[in-house]
Each structure stands twice: as structure tokens, then as C-alpha cells.
Amino acid sequence: MARPSLNDLTAFVAVATRRSFRHAADELGMAPSTLSHAMRSLEERMGVRLLNRTTRSVSPTEAGFELLARLQPALATLEDALDSIASFRGKVAGNVRINAPRLGAALLVRNVLPLMIERFPAVVVDLVVEGKLIDIVAAGFDAGVRLVDSIPKDMITVPFDGPVSFVCVASPAYLHRFGEPGTPDELERHRCIGHRVPSGKLYRWEFERAGQALTIETSGPVTLDDEELMVEAAIEGLGIAYVASPAAEAALAAGHLRRILTAWTPAPERIAIYYPGHRAVPPALRAFLDTVKATR
């Protein structure tokens, strides 16, 4: 059996992850018909069907999923090896577009960008704050930032910063006036600052203790869609807020807020950079990813 070329394998990964010959062809810079013919030739050489095709969609077969799972990390390792010699070609320059929620953007500005500017002054980081989970490829971004559990499975992830916990906080004045809840169920008797997520829905607060998970619908006098404003509202005594720990750490350290229901804090989550694994990583993005890894 003739071994498939690297180009054919890269094309297969593009089709299998994008689930569309047209979208994959746009990324690869070739005609959809040419790409479809290349995939049929690949299947003939390998002697197994890799893709299920209909008039409306394309998806991997069981064999295709197996090949995809093995190819993605292998191609990423190959790209790392090729990009490792970038410094021998001269100064790294260019733009890297990153999509991130406000929390992720703040962590990048605080922990990654200072070192990035020092190491790669000719690279411009174009950081766009976006609350919604979008298709970064279709929107023209090089990479995105999200909690690991919300990242699409076909993306390569690079965790950064420490684990993020979600915490309940309130001002000392609020707690002096209304008391401190001992369990999540007692929140129904308190003023809670609502959190509206980008989809428009109200976020339900999540708690966990000794393997017991609870999800609480809260109510209160104000609803906000920005964690920094939620922290400010809590400082002003408007109610109890439920936010990611980095958003509240300065106010907690200064004594403006206190953590409550600490025994019910859910397991922390990791935040990560993610990017497509089926396309060549540009030098500017590779410089950014290397800087992220250096700050962990």
C-alpha cells in the first residue's frame, strides 16, 4: 500500500474537523471538487472508508475518527518541530488575533502580554473581548481563550494560568445587615446579583460538597452581564455575587468583600488557549503560544 502524503493527511484532518468539503477547501486554498477527489484517492490507497458523505454533510466513519485522533497530535508535534527553527530565519513579526472573554483577556494582559512584548516586540497581539463562544476559524481569529470544558473537541489546547474557581462573595456591610447564608438553599432569602450570560439566559449558580452538586436559581434587585460590574455591585452592598475568583481577588485582598459558602465551592476549572489543529501555525501565533507556555 502506497503511503499517503502529508498534504493528503492534512486535508483529511481539515475535512474531518470542519465536517464540510467547502469550508475545508476554503482553508486549504483549493476547489471543493479537488478536495473531494483527493479524499476518495486517500480512501482507495488506505483500503478503508474514512468519511461518510451525504448531499448535505460529511462526517468521519469509525475508522476516520480513529485516524483523526491519532493524526491531530502528530501534526501538532510536526508543526512544533518546524516552528522551532523560526528563530534561525530571523525576527518573528506579524499579527496574532485572539478572541477571549473579559476574564481571559484580563489574565492575558496581566500575565502573558508583558513577556510577549519583551520577547517578540515585532508581533502585534490583537485581543478582542467576546462573551459568546464563537467559531474562531470562521470569524478570522488565530486562537481563542475559554474554560477547557467549553472548548470544541477538535481544537488544540494550551492551558495557562492557574485553575479558576467560582466563588460567592459579599461585602462586610451586607453580611452585617442580612447575615451569612450557611448553605446554598439559604440564598433564596438573600439578595443575589444576577448574571446574564451572552446567550441571554440567567446563569444558575453551581455548588458542590462531598460529591453532592447543587444548581441554584437566584433572584435579586439587579442583573448584570459583566463580572467586574458584579464585583463592584457586591462591594456597594447590593447583594451576593457569584464570580470567577480572579475577578474578585483584589477586592477580597483589600477587605472590601468576603467569601461565603466556601465549603460549597465547586471544583476549579482550567482556562486555556485553543487553536485549530489542522492548519499550519503561523510564526506569530507560535511565538504567542510559546510565551503562554513560558508563563505557566
HUQUI-V332501 format. One record per pair of residues at least 6 apart in sequence whose C-alpha atoms are under 7 Angstrom apart, sorted by the first residue. I is the first residue (numbers start at 1). J is the second residue. If there is no record, write none. Layout:
{{I:J} {I:J}}
//
This chain:
{{1:45} {1:46} {2:45} {4:42} {8:38} {8:42} {10:278} {12:39} {13:68} {13:278} {14:24} {14:278} {15:21} {15:24} {16:59} {16:60} {17:154} {18:24} {19:57} {19:58} {19:59} {20:57} {20:58} {21:32} {21:35} {21:36} {22:32} {25:31} {25:32} {25:35} {43:49} {43:50} {49:61} {50:60} {50:61} {50:63} {50:64} {51:58} {51:59} {51:60} {51:61} {51:64} {52:58} {52:59} {52:60} {52:61} {53:59} {72:277} {72:278} {76:277} {79:280} {79:281} {83:283} {86:283} {92:120} {92:122} {92:123} {92:283} {92:284} {93:122} {93:123} {93:284} {94:122} {94:123} {94:124} {94:284} {95:123} {95:124} {95:125} {95:126} {95:284} {96:124} {96:125} {96:126} {96:142} {96:284} {96:285} {97:125} {97:126} {97:127} {97:141} {97:142} {97:143} {98:126} {98:127} {98:128} {98:141} {98:142} {98:143} {98:144} {99:127} {99:128} {99:129} {99:130} {99:141} {99:143} {99:144} {99:145} {100:128} {100:129} {100:130} {100:144} {100:145} {100:146} {101:129} {101:130} {101:131} {102:129} {104:145} {105:129} {111:295} {112:291} {112:292} {112:295} {115:291} {116:288} {116:291} {123:284} {131:198} {132:198} {136:143} {136:144} {142:275} {143:273} {143:274} {143:275} {144:273} {144:274} {144:275} {145:272} {145:273} {145:274} {146:271} {146:272} {146:273} {147:269} {147:270} {147:271} {147:272} {148:270} {148:271} {148:272} {155:274} {155:275} {155:276} {155:277} {156:274} {156:275} {156:276} {156:277} {157:272} {157:273} {157:274} {157:275} {158:272} {158:273} {158:274} {159:270} {159:271} {159:272} {159:273} {160:271} {160:272} {160:292} {160:293} {160:296} {161:296} {162:270} {163:268} {163:269} {163:270} {163:271} {164:244} {164:245} {164:268} {164:269} {164:270} {165:244} {165:245} {165:267} {165:268} {165:269} {166:242} {166:243} {166:244} {166:245} {166:265} {166:266} {167:242} {167:243} {167:244} {167:245} {167:259} {167:265} {168:240} {168:241} {168:242} {168:243} {168:259} {168:260} {168:261} {169:240} {169:241} {169:242} {169:257} {169:258} {169:259} {169:260} {170:234} {170:235} {170:239} {170:240} {170:241} {170:257} {170:258} {170:259} {171:234} {171:235} {171:237} {171:256} {171:257} {171:258} {172:257} {172:258} {173:237} {174:237} {174:239} {181:187} {182:261} {183:261} {188:218} {191:219} {191:220} {191:221} {191:239} {191:240} {192:218} {192:219} {192:220} {192:239} {192:240} {192:241} {193:220} {193:221} {193:222} {193:223} {193:230} {193:239} {193:240} {193:241} {194:202} {194:219} {194:220} {194:222} {194:223} {194:224} {195:202} {195:203} {195:223} {195:224} {195:225} {196:202} {196:203} {196:223} {196:224} {196:225} {197:203} {197:225} {204:215} {204:216} {204:217} {205:215} {205:216} {205:217} {206:214} {206:215} {206:216} {206:266} {207:213} {207:214} {207:215} {207:264} {207:265} {207:266} {208:214} {208:264} {208:265} {208:266} {209:263} {209:264} {224:230} {227:243} {227:247} {228:247} {230:241} {231:241} {231:248} {234:240} {234:241} {235:256} {235:257} {251:257} {252:258}}
//
